[in-house]
């Protein structure tokens, strides 16, 4: 038996089991070692990537109205941003369907990357997370605040594509038709009007690095992150068919918009058109030149041709956010208590109190959770250990618990 084992050789590399150190995989007419099997799998995947182009049946794709209806179930308001997102995602699917065999592809559909501007807590990240549930393509959310130029402390630009590869289980062909949401894009704005004063490695330098990704080029991506594993083999990824959606709060950009609109001019020379400007929501008048004034370089603005905004949330919208969406905050708390056999209910005045405090703290929808957590923390701590079967939250209870909490800490969040 030992002699038979020694005679077994890999049909590809010719090595014996003793030379390899692992048992061979035995087939009908030959054997293969683990190394050759791994190399064969890599070669087949690369061949498939080069030969086959992914295609989609346009008839089976969700239409823009259907995409918006899905977003309406989870996100309150923001109709303009939803329409832009729905059309962009639908057109992205159609771009992927343009590679059908036998069709005339003289006219190639180019991608239109998006940038969304809105105050914190208005739903930019929620829109991205919600639309990811509907998509048939790899989708990832990355944070621009950690990005720096290559060689500096932080993450390289290519780490954006590393995360997309991970979501696609390292299927390059799938990743090359994915969608990337870059959050906090305003944090990489140019720190100074004069770029020659200091080296802006986390601002303008990152914007310059993003240009090749947004435009479309072949980028060598480290599959495990470039700095911790410098010896790894790079994976080439073509970003031509990757849709980029950017979002940012752009805190203070209203001043740039107001200066452009000249809203503070008084006297005989005032343009009558200025009278109809809504000074409470200047973001609706945002234009590419405002982004340039804020600190984005013209080259990156040109690669984000679709510019949309998110409305600030008023009391009515916050009240709807608290109770109406499928994953609303109140429904989450009701489910949490129901798992312990406790029926939770809220007084209408208590909900109005939460909304009023959120507006006072100027934290948007994100602030609702901070306020609700401060009110509910004692009940969530004590109730599971009791035999109570119901809990009703009144306004006086909410006021008492919020007063007990550290309001200054909430204001600083």
SVG drawing of the C-alpha trace seen along z (x, -y; Angstrom):
<svg xmlns="http://www.w3.org/2000/svg" viewBox="-52 -103 61 105">
<polyline fill="none" stroke="black" stroke-width="0.4" points="0.0,0.0 2.9,-2.3 4.3,-1.7 1.0,-2.7 0.9,-5.9 4.5,-6.8 3.5,-6.3 0.6,-8.8 1.6,-12.0 -0.3,-15.1 -1.4,-15.0 -0.6,-18.7 2.7,-19.3 3.9,-15.7 4.8,-15.9 4.1,-13.0 2.1,-13.2 5.4,-13.0 6.7,-16.0 3.5,-18.0 2.8,-17.0 -0.9,-16.7 -3.1,-13.9 -4.0,-14.2 -7.6,-14.6 -8.2,-11.4 -10.3,-11.6 -11.4,-9.0 -8.3,-9.2 -5.8,-11.1 -5.0,-13.1 -4.6,-16.8 -2.9,-18.5 -4.3,-21.3 -1.9,-23.9 -2.8,-23.0 -6.5,-23.0 -6.3,-26.5 -4.4,-27.9 -6.9,-26.3 -9.8,-27.9 -8.1,-31.4 -7.4,-30.9 -11.0,-29.9 -12.4,-32.9 -10.1,-35.3 -11.1,-33.7 -14.8,-34.1 -14.2,-37.8 -12.6,-38.5 -14.9,-36.5 -18.3,-37.1 -20.0,-40.4 -22.9,-40.6 -26.2,-41.4 -29.6,-42.3 -33.1,-41.9 -34.5,-45.4 -38.1,-44.1 -37.5,-42.4 -35.8,-45.5 -37.6,-47.6 -38.8,-50.8 -38.0,-54.3 -41.5,-54.6 -41.2,-51.2 -37.9,-52.0 -39.3,-55.3 -42.3,-53.4 -40.0,-51.0 -38.0,-54.0 -41.3,-55.6 -41.9,-52.6 -38.7,-53.4 -37.9,-57.1 -40.3,-60.0 -40.3,-62.9 -37.2,-63.8 -39.1,-63.2 -36.5,-65.0 -33.6,-63.0 -35.7,-59.8 -36.5,-60.6 -32.8,-61.3 -31.7,-58.1 -34.4,-56.0 -33.6,-57.2 -29.8,-56.9 -30.1,-53.3 -32.5,-52.3 -30.2,-53.8 -27.3,-52.0 -29.1,-48.7 -29.7,-49.7 -26.1,-50.4 -25.3,-46.9 -27.8,-45.6 -26.2,-47.3 -23.6,-44.5 -26.1,-42.0 -24.6,-40.0 -25.8,-40.8 -26.9,-44.3 -25.4,-47.4 -23.4,-49.2 -22.3,-52.2 -23.9,-54.5 -22.4,-53.7 -24.4,-54.8 -22.1,-56.6 -22.7,-56.6 -23.9,-59.6 -22.6,-59.7 -24.6,-61.5 -23.9,-63.8 -26.5,-64.4 -26.3,-67.5 -28.3,-67.7 -28.1,-68.5 -27.1,-65.8 -30.0,-63.5 -32.1,-64.2 -31.7,-60.6 -28.7,-60.5 -27.2,-57.3 -30.7,-55.8 -31.6,-56.3 -28.4,-54.5 -29.0,-51.6 -32.6,-51.2 -31.9,-51.2 -29.3,-48.5 -32.1,-46.1 -33.7,-46.3 -30.6,-46.0 -29.4,-43.0 -25.8,-44.3 -23.1,-44.5 -23.5,-47.6 -21.3,-49.1 -21.1,-52.2 -17.7,-53.7 -16.7,-56.7 -14.6,-59.4 -13.3,-60.8 -10.7,-58.0 -9.2,-58.4 -5.7,-59.9 -3.2,-60.0 -1.0,-56.9 1.8,-56.8 0.0,-58.7 -1.8,-57.5 -5.3,-56.5 -6.8,-54.4 -5.8,-54.5 -8.3,-55.4 -8.3,-51.9 -9.8,-50.6 -13.1,-51.8 -12.9,-49.1 -11.6,-46.5 -14.9,-46.8 -16.8,-46.4 -14.8,-43.3 -15.5,-41.8 -19.3,-42.4 -19.1,-40.6 -17.2,-37.7 -14.2,-38.7 -16.1,-38.1 -14.4,-40.8 -17.1,-40.7 -19.8,-41.3 -17.9,-44.1 -17.3,-45.9 -21.1,-46.4 -21.7,-47.4 -22.7,-50.7 -20.6,-52.5 -22.0,-55.1 -19.3,-57.5 -20.5,-59.1 -19.2,-62.3 -17.8,-63.5 -17.7,-67.1 -15.0,-66.1 -12.4,-65.9 -13.1,-69.5 -10.0,-71.6 -8.9,-73.1 -7.6,-76.3 -8.3,-78.4 -4.6,-78.4 -3.5,-74.7 0.2,-75.6 0.3,-76.6 0.4,-73.0 0.0,-69.5 -3.7,-68.7 -3.3,-64.9 -6.9,-64.2 -8.6,-66.9 -7.6,-67.9 -5.1,-65.0 -8.0,-62.5 -10.1,-64.3 -7.3,-64.0 -7.1,-60.3 -10.8,-59.8 -10.8,-61.2 -9.7,-58.0 -12.2,-56.0 -15.2,-58.2 -14.2,-58.6 -13.5,-54.9 -10.2,-53.2 -8.4,-50.0 -7.3,-50.2 -5.1,-47.6 -6.9,-46.8 -5.3,-45.1 -7.9,-42.4 -7.1,-42.6 -6.0,-46.2 -2.7,-47.4 -0.8,-48.5 -1.3,-45.4 -0.6,-42.9 2.0,-44.5 3.0,-41.1 -0.5,-40.2 -1.3,-40.0 -3.2,-43.0 -6.6,-42.5 -7.3,-44.7 -10.8,-46.3 -12.3,-48.4 -14.4,-51.2 -16.1,-52.1 -19.3,-50.5 -19.3,-51.2 -21.9,-53.8 -20.7,-56.2 -23.2,-58.0 -21.8,-60.6 -23.4,-62.3 -22.4,-65.0 -23.8,-67.5 -21.7,-70.4 -22.2,-72.3 -22.2,-76.1 -22.8,-75.8 -25.9,-77.9 -23.7,-80.9 -22.1,-80.2 -25.5,-79.9 -26.7,-83.1 -23.7,-85.0 -24.3,-83.8 -28.0,-84.6 -27.2,-88.0 -30.1,-87.6 -28.9,-90.2 -28.8,-93.1 -31.3,-95.9 -32.2,-99.1 -33.3,-100.2 -31.1,-97.7 -32.7,-94.6 -33.8,-92.1 -37.5,-91.4 -36.8,-87.7 -35.0,-87.6 -38.4,-88.1 -39.5,-84.6 -36.4,-82.9 -37.1,-80.6 -34.4,-81.6 -35.3,-78.8 -34.3,-76.2 -31.4,-77.6 -30.2,-74.1 -32.9,-73.8 -30.9,-76.5 -27.6,-74.7 -25.5,-74.7 -22.1,-73.2 -20.3,-76.6 -21.4,-76.4 -19.6,-73.1 -16.5,-74.7 -16.7,-77.6 -17.0,-75.0 -13.8,-73.3 -14.5,-70.6 -12.1,-70.8 -13.8,-71.4 -12.5,-68.1 -14.4,-66.0 -17.6,-68.2 -17.5,-67.5 -17.5,-63.7 -20.5,-64.1 -22.9,-65.5 -26.2,-64.9 -26.6,-67.2 -29.6,-66.9 -30.5,-68.0 -32.4,-66.8 -34.9,-69.0 -34.5,-69.9 -36.9,-68.0 -39.7,-70.0 -41.9,-68.9 -44.5,-67.1 -41.8,-65.1 -40.1,-64.1 -43.4,-63.1 -44.0,-60.8 -40.5,-59.4 -41.1,-58.4 -44.1,-56.2 -44.8,-55.6 -41.9,-53.8 -41.6,-50.0 -38.6,-50.3 -39.7,-53.3 -38.2,-53.9 -41.4,-53.4 -42.1,-50.1 -38.5,-48.9 -39.1,-49.6 -42.5,-47.9 -40.9,-44.8 -38.1,-44.9 -40.5,-44.9 -42.8,-42.3 -39.9,-39.9 -40.1,-40.0 -43.9,-39.7 -44.5,-43.4 -47.0,-45.4 -45.6,-48.9 -47.7,-51.9 -47.0,-55.7 -49.2,-58.7 -49.5,-61.1 -48.2,-64.0 -45.1,-61.9 -44.3,-61.5 -44.8,-65.2 -42.4,-65.9 -39.7,-63.8 -40.1,-65.6 -40.0,-69.0 -36.7,-68.1 -35.2,-66.8 -35.9,-70.2 -34.5,-72.0 -31.3,-70.0 -31.0,-70.4 -30.1,-66.8 -32.6,-65.8 -34.0,-62.3 -30.8,-60.9 -31.5,-62.9 -34.8,-61.1 -33.0,-57.9 -30.7,-59.7 -33.8,-61.3 -35.8,-58.0 -32.9,-56.0 -32.6,-58.5 -36.3,-58.2 -36.5,-54.4 -33.2,-53.3 -34.6,-52.8 -37.6,-50.8 -35.5,-48.6 -33.2,-47.9 -35.9,-47.2 -38.9,-45.8 -37.5,-42.5 -36.9,-41.5 -40.5,-42.2 -43.8,-40.5 -45.4,-43.5 -47.2,-42.8 -47.7,-46.4 -46.1,-49.8 -47.6,-53.1 -45.3,-56.1 -46.9,-59.4 -45.5,-62.9 -44.9,-63.4 -42.9,-60.2 -40.9,-61.3 -40.2,-64.7 -39.1,-63.1 -36.7,-60.6 -35.2,-63.2 -34.7,-65.6 -32.9,-62.9 -30.6,-62.3 -27.7,-64.5 -29.2,-67.0 -25.8,-68.7 -24.4,-65.5 -27.3,-65.1 -26.7,-68.7 -23.1,-68.0 -23.8,-64.8"/>
</svg>
